[in-house]
Amino acid sequence: MSLQLLGHIELPGNLKPGGFDHAAVHGGSGRLYVAHTANDALDVIDCVEDRYLHSIANLTGVAGALVSDEQKLVFTSNRGENTVGIFGPDNEAGLTKIGVGIRPNGLAYDSIRGLLLAANVGDPKVPDSFTLSIVDVKEQRMTASVRVPGRTRWTVFDAQAELFYVNIADPAQIVVLASDAPDRVVRTLTVPARGPHGLDFDPEHRRLFCACDAKQLVILKADSGEVLTQLELSGSPDVIFFNRVLRHLYVAVGDPGVVDVFDTDVMKRIETVPTGGDAHTLGFDAERNKVYAFLPETHRAVVYVDQG
């Protein structure tokens, strides 16, 4: 087995229907920030001792969490109030909010230029609301809004090529923006499976891992869009994380409630680990090779260590 169970962490009970969404770890402090959407808050976890610390409130509909270790910043996408939040791990009280497009979700960050991309889910009833918002973090303002052809999902930044990649659910594609001119889509990669959802990037081999609603994991060449392979998933996925050291890919599948683990060198599934009902989101601590799955029904996190 690859993932070994370490235990569970009790988190605050849900204040309203819903559960958890995206999570990110700040390597310097060993803190994990998970969007507790049902509570309009970020829950903060100590990854060294695997214990709940506290919550950061007043983030309405928080859906995304992203960390920049280089800039020592934490970002949130607050879907219920059309803002992104920005604060330092050592200065949570300094939280700043910036208005963006309708229902922001996915986040990616260019730490060199200080540009945050928020991928907005939009509202089908509002024309042209499927957009990407570009935020200048230093100036604390949105500098560009880019229309895309459909509902956005997750997004990643490729620091080597200085490109943002953004999943579009329908039509099934990945749109690409250059961070030196992020006011337009420069190219589009076709995804041969319905509903691109979770997305991550392998910088060494320049591969994109795209987990799709059609229960397919699609691996593409980032530079050309060539499809390298497609692999079966246990169900419709959500969040995915790539472990660059062990070269494992973790895919959260809420129904039936498992994590699919792939060996990305041989590109095959090596393990399926039961988690719990509707556990559709993960956190990944790269420093300690720990994987956290969030359980909305029991408001807990289940903790695993990847033994390679």
Helices and strands as residue ranges (DSSP letters): E 3-10, E 23-26, E 31-36, G 37-39, E 41-46, E 51-56, E 62-68, E 73-78, E 83-88, E 91-99, E 104-110, E 115-120, E 131-136, E 141-147, E 152-158, E 163-168, E 173-178, E 187-190, E 196-202, E 207-212, E 216-221, E 227-232, E 237-243, E 248-253, E 258-263, E 268-274, E 282-285, E 290-295, E 300-306
